[in-house]
Amino acid sequence: MKKVNLSNFNEVENLKLRVYNRVITLYNTSKSEGKEVGEEYLAQFDEHERQQMYLMTEYIKFHGLEKVTQELVLKTEPTAPQEEEHVDVEEEVLEVVSDVEE
């Protein structure tokens, strides 16, 4: 298995932003390096942190990645009212989360 050294974002004081960063890192890592590396990244977190990541994944699925990114990272509101966007986050992330929790 390929060893990848990835941040756990513990230095980020804002809880929502910390969890968002972890979810995005998990998704990108699983996509680019494979499910095993994603599972390895996820394994460093305790059960509570993994639950936070699962909830953030669901939040992103419901509100859409762009809106959540604006809310947490860019801290800007959309200039015009936008229709709620329901985005399917890749099932791979949910599979990685559920596999590690079992």
N, C-alpha and C positions, 0 to 999 in steps of 0.2 A: 504494500500500500504506500502511496506517495505521502510523505510527511509534509504538511503545510502548516506554517506558523501564522495564525490569524488572531487578531485582536478580539478580546472579550468585551471591550469597551467599558470596563469597570471605572475608568477615569471620567466618564461622562456622568455628570451629576444629575441631569434631567432624566428621570426614570423612563419616560415614554420614548425619548430620543435614544437612550441606551438600548432599549428593547428593539426599537425599530432598526437600529444599526445591526444588531445581532441577527434579526430576521433577514434583512437584505444580504448580509454576509453569508448566512446559511443558504439562502436561495442561490446566490451567485456562485458560491463554492460548489454546491451540489450540481449546478448546471455545467460549470466549467471543469471541475475536477472529478466529479462522480459522486454517487450516493454514499459510498464508503467514507470519503473525505468529509462530506457533510455530516455524517453520523459521528465521526470523530470530533468534529467541531462542536456538535451539539452535546456530546458526552461530557464536556468540561463544565456544563452548567448543572446545578442541582434541580430537583423536581420543581420547586417554586419558580425558578428562572425559566425552565422549559414551559411551564404553564403560561407564564407571561408572554413568551414567544408565540405560543399557540394562539393566545387571545389577540395578540397584535396581528398575526396572520389572518385571523377571522375579521378583524377590524379593517384590514387592507382589502380583503375580499369584498366586504360590504360597501365601503366608501370609495374604493378605487385607489390605486397606487399614487396617481398624480395628486389627488386631494390630500391624502395623508402626508405625502412628501411636502406639499406646500404648508400644511399645518405644523409639521414637526421640524422640518429642515429649513425651509425657506421663510417660515413664519409670516407668510403673506396670505391674504384672503383673495379668492378669485375676484376679478374686477366686475364681472357680470354674474348674475344668478345662473347656476348651471344645474342641469338635470342630474339627479343622483345617478352615479355610474356604478354598476355592479360588475366587478372584474373578477374573472376566475384566476386566482393565483395558482400557479402550477401545482398540481396535485403532489408532485415530488416533495415539496416542502412539507406538506401535511403528512406524507408517508414517512419521511425522515423523523418528524416529530413523534408520530405515533409509534414507530418502530423502537425508538429509544426509550419511550415511556413504558413499554411492555416489559 
